[in-house]
Amino acid sequence: MDAEIQDVNRQMMEQTGRVVMHSDYPLVVTDANGTGLTRRQETITGDLTTDALRWLMKADIGMLLGGSIRQTVNQGDITYGDIINMLPFDNCAIKIQATGAQILEVLRQTTSLLPAGDGDFPQVSGLRYTIIVADHSITDVEVLQADGTYAPLSPTATYTIASTDYATIKGGFRGLFADCTVVEYTTTLYRDAMVQYVTDVLGGNIGQPYAEPQGRITVISSLNKE
């Protein structure tokens, strides 16, 4: 029995200890006090992971629960074990269809607790929006176009969204996507989507485009937008 356990541990270390990417910047999830940043604001890790999901699923928009991103990873060589610690859940990539009105309602409800954190806070790709904390409103919601520009979200239009099965059909995002049409359901874990994106698209290195959050989510405290 001891020999079997040691063999299993060896195999696990072979997988978790292998370097899968490099990052020129720390992938920050929490602040110096251990407070979860992904639950209240845009983060590098949120940008990176939602970009990966949107790329993998060839969707208009990528969305991920802030609570799905758990642990900061330091800059330098990054192992698969580091990625598991950062993205620890066995949630699979999925593509759904939703109207602009449904997306707007998700944004409104999942940012309504600010300035307190919320595990449902939406990290996004292919989308940008502004939160007015004083009255819990959402403004300036825009969708990325093929030419690199942004256009206003249309409440009546239908968009494809790349996310995880837990975040959508299994009750995340307040359950507001639960009845949406599923376009594609994969067995690819969201952490593996991120590894594949960094390998295939970024050449194995997380560089300057992810040095800072990319301005997708603006948080304004007052009604005067100050």
Summary of the structure (lengths in Angstrom):
residues: 226
radius of gyration: 17.9
end to end distance: 64.1
largest distance: 66.9
contacts: 750
relative contact order: 0.23
helix: 31%
strand: 31%
